[in-house]
Amino acid sequence: MPDDSFLTAKQVMTRYGGIAEMTLWRWVNHYDNGFPKPIYVNRRRLWSLSAIEAWERLQAKQRGGSSQLSAGSRLDLVPAGA
């Protein structure tokens, strides 16, 4: 079984350039962008690092970019038609 690390909401927000809490909430709840859903442990939201990385690779592939994202790189996630 693979060892998986988890990121807190603060770490996820920092990973994408310091996005706001509301932006993260929208990615999880409203946009059909496939952003991974968190798990809840004692009311804390945690995201699987492997799921986040898989989502990043998919986003890069869909945009025709590299599958490698540098640490701290920011993805522009504007929903289609916005």
N, C-alpha and C positions, 0 to 999 in steps of 0.2 A: 504494500500500500504506500503510495507516495506521500512524503511529508509535505504538508501545505502550511504556509504562513497566512496570517490574516492581517488586514489593515483596518484601523479604526476609521470613522468618518473623517476625522481631522487629517489623517494621513492620506486618505483618498482625495480630499479637497486640495491638500498641498501638492499632491502628485500632478494635478491638473491646473497648476498655476495659481492656486489660492482661490478657487471658485467659491462662491457663497453657498451656505447651507441650503438655501432655496434652490439653487441650480442643481445641486446634488439630488435633492428631493424630486425635482422635475425629471431628471434623467431616470431615476428609479421608477417613478410613478406615472409619468405622462407620455414621454416620447417613446416612439416605437424604434428605438435605436439598439435594443438588445443589451443595454447596460445591465450588468449582473445585479441580482437582488441580494441584499445582505441577509445574514443570519442574525438572529437576536440572542444574546447571552446576557441575562440580567439587565434587560432594557438597553443594552449597548448594541449598536449595529456594527457588524464585522463583515468585511468582504474578503473572499478568498483571493489571495494574490494570483494564483494560477488562473482563476476566472477573469480577473482584471486584465492580466497579460494576454489571455486568449482574445478578449474583447478588443484590446488595443491592436493586436495583429489583424483582426477582422476589419477594423476601421481603416487601418493603413492599406490593406488589400483593396477595399472598396474604393478608396481614393486614389488608387494606382501608385501609392507611395511604397516606401520600404517597409518591410515587416519589423524592422528594428526601430524602436523609439528610444531616443536618448532620455536619460533620467531628467525629470523635470520638464519634458516636452509637453506642450499643451495641444490638445485636440480641439478643433472648432466643431462643436456639435450643435449646429443649427438645424432644427427639423425641416424636412422638405416642405416647401410651400410657405415657409415663414418669411 
